């Protein structure tokens, strides 16, 4: 009985740089959300007053702040500049709860959450941010908001890396 051995596949004799040029362009070079080095998230409890929310937002230079329920689950977010306009116009009482003015996150089976974690590739985050003004970075179980990522965070990363 004779057995035949299939010949080994031959690799092209192309150089490594030309092989790399055939790969899709990944301007983030495999980086993930953790590589953005985002500051820890700042969020508000749902019962916080808008006067306190505006004060805290300006102290920390945030324009959007997540609002969490008692179990630390995200309910929505406050658009601080829009809220400040309402407050200055007298249409928002400083003692009102932030829940009265927050934008609620849409929770529907037809529109599932996109899970953004520290291990999410930046290319995936960029795709998410095409349709959203920011992303909440959470743990895998979505129990804790770890950070908030924005398009400017991606731009800063690209600029810092010289990509």
C-alpha positions as CSV (number, residue, x, y, z in Angstrom):
1,X,0.0,0.0,0.0
2,X,1.4,3.4,-1.0
3,X,0.5,6.6,0.6
4,X,0.8,9.9,-1.1
5,X,1.5,13.2,0.7
6,X,0.0,16.3,-0.6
7,X,2.6,19.0,-1.4
8,X,2.8,21.8,1.1
9,X,1.1,25.0,0.1
10,X,3.6,27.5,-1.1
11,X,3.6,30.9,0.4
12,X,3.8,33.8,-2.0
13,X,7.2,35.4,-2.3
14,X,5.7,38.8,-1.7
15,X,7.4,41.0,0.9
16,X,5.9,41.6,4.4
17,X,5.2,45.3,3.7
18,X,3.2,44.5,0.6
19,X,1.2,41.8,2.5
20,X,0.4,44.4,5.1
21,X,-0.8,46.9,2.5
22,X,-3.4,44.3,1.4
23,X,-4.9,44.3,4.9
24,X,-7.8,46.6,5.7
25,X,-6.6,50.0,7.0
26,X,-6.9,50.0,10.8
27,X,-6.0,53.5,11.9
28,X,-6.3,52.4,15.5
29,X,-3.8,49.6,15.0
30,X,-5.8,47.1,17.1
31,X,-6.2,49.5,20.1
32,X,-9.1,49.1,22.4
33,X,-11.2,51.5,24.6
34,X,-8.9,51.0,27.5
35,X,-6.1,52.5,25.5
36,X,-7.9,55.8,25.4
37,X,-7.0,56.3,29.1
38,X,-10.4,57.9,29.8
39,X,-11.0,59.5,33.2
40,X,-13.3,57.5,35.5
41,X,-17.0,58.1,34.8
42,X,-18.9,60.8,36.6
43,X,-22.6,60.0,37.0
44,X,-25.5,61.3,38.9
45,X,-28.1,59.6,41.0
46,X,-31.6,59.9,39.7
47,X,-32.7,62.0,42.7
48,X,-30.0,64.7,42.2
49,X,-31.2,68.3,41.8
50,X,-30.4,70.1,38.5
51,X,-28.6,72.9,40.3
52,X,-26.2,70.4,41.8
53,X,-25.9,68.6,38.5
54,X,-24.9,71.8,36.7
55,X,-22.4,72.7,39.4
56,X,-20.8,69.3,39.3
57,X,-20.8,69.2,35.5
58,X,-18.9,72.5,35.2
59,X,-16.5,71.6,38.0
60,X,-15.5,68.5,36.0
61,X,-16.0,70.1,32.5
62,X,-18.6,67.5,31.3
63,X,-21.4,68.3,28.9
64,X,-23.3,65.0,29.2
65,X,-23.7,63.1,32.4
66,X,-25.2,59.6,32.8
67,X,-28.0,59.3,35.3
68,X,-28.2,56.1,37.3
69,X,-30.9,54.4,39.3
70,X,-30.4,53.1,42.9
71,X,-28.8,49.9,41.6
72,X,-26.3,52.0,39.5
73,X,-27.9,51.0,36.2
74,X,-28.0,53.7,33.5
75,X,-31.4,55.3,33.0
76,X,-30.4,58.1,30.7
77,X,-28.3,61.3,30.6
78,X,-28.4,65.0,31.2
79,X,-27.4,67.3,28.4
80,X,-25.8,70.0,30.6
81,X,-25.8,72.9,28.1
82,X,-29.5,72.4,27.2
83,X,-30.4,72.1,30.9
84,X,-28.4,75.3,31.8
85,X,-30.4,77.2,29.1
86,X,-33.7,76.0,30.6
87,X,-32.5,77.0,34.1
88,X,-31.4,80.5,33.0
89,X,-34.7,81.0,31.1
90,X,-36.6,80.1,34.3
91,X,-38.3,77.1,32.8
92,X,-36.4,74.7,35.1
93,X,-36.6,74.9,38.9
94,X,-33.1,74.5,40.4
95,X,-34.5,72.0,43.0
96,X,-36.1,69.8,40.3
97,X,-34.8,66.2,39.9
98,X,-32.5,65.5,37.0
99,X,-34.9,62.7,35.9
100,X,-37.4,65.4,34.9
101,X,-34.9,66.7,32.3
102,X,-32.9,63.7,31.3
103,X,-32.9,62.0,28.0
104,X,-33.9,58.4,28.6
105,X,-32.1,55.5,27.0
106,X,-34.3,53.5,24.7
107,X,-34.8,50.0,26.0
108,X,-36.5,47.9,23.3
109,X,-36.0,44.4,22.1
110,X,-35.9,45.8,18.6
111,X,-33.0,48.1,19.5
112,X,-30.6,46.2,21.8
113,X,-27.8,47.8,23.7
114,X,-24.4,47.9,22.2
115,X,-22.0,46.7,24.8
116,X,-18.9,49.0,25.0
117,X,-16.3,47.7,27.5
118,X,-12.6,48.5,28.0
119,X,-11.8,45.6,25.7
120,X,-14.0,46.9,22.8
121,X,-11.9,47.7,19.7
122,X,-11.7,51.4,18.8
123,X,-12.9,50.7,15.3
124,X,-16.1,49.3,16.8
125,X,-16.4,52.3,19.2
126,X,-16.0,54.6,16.2
127,X,-18.8,52.9,14.4
128,X,-21.0,53.2,17.4
129,X,-20.2,56.9,17.8
130,X,-21.3,57.6,14.2
131,X,-24.9,57.4,15.5
132,X,-24.4,58.4,19.1
133,X,-23.0,61.5,20.8
134,X,-21.1,59.4,23.4
135,X,-20.7,55.9,24.7
136,X,-21.0,54.6,28.2
137,X,-18.1,52.2,28.9
138,X,-19.3,49.5,31.2
139,X,-18.1,46.2,32.7
140,X,-19.2,43.1,30.8
141,X,-22.3,42.7,32.9
142,X,-23.3,46.4,32.5
143,X,-23.4,46.8,36.2
144,X,-21.0,49.7,36.4
145,X,-20.4,52.8,34.3
146,X,-16.6,53.0,34.1
147,X,-16.1,55.9,31.7
148,X,-17.7,58.0,29.0
149,X,-16.2,58.0,25.5
150,X,-16.8,60.7,22.9
151,X,-15.7,61.2,19.3
152,X,-13.2,63.8,20.5
153,X,-11.6,61.1,22.7
154,X,-11.0,59.1,19.5
155,X,-9.6,62.1,17.7
156,X,-7.2,62.9,20.6
157,X,-6.0,59.3,20.6
158,X,-5.3,59.4,16.8
159,X,-3.5,62.7,17.2
160,X,-1.5,61.6,20.2
161,X,-0.4,58.4,18.4
162,X,0.5,60.3,15.2
163,X,-1.7,58.0,13.2
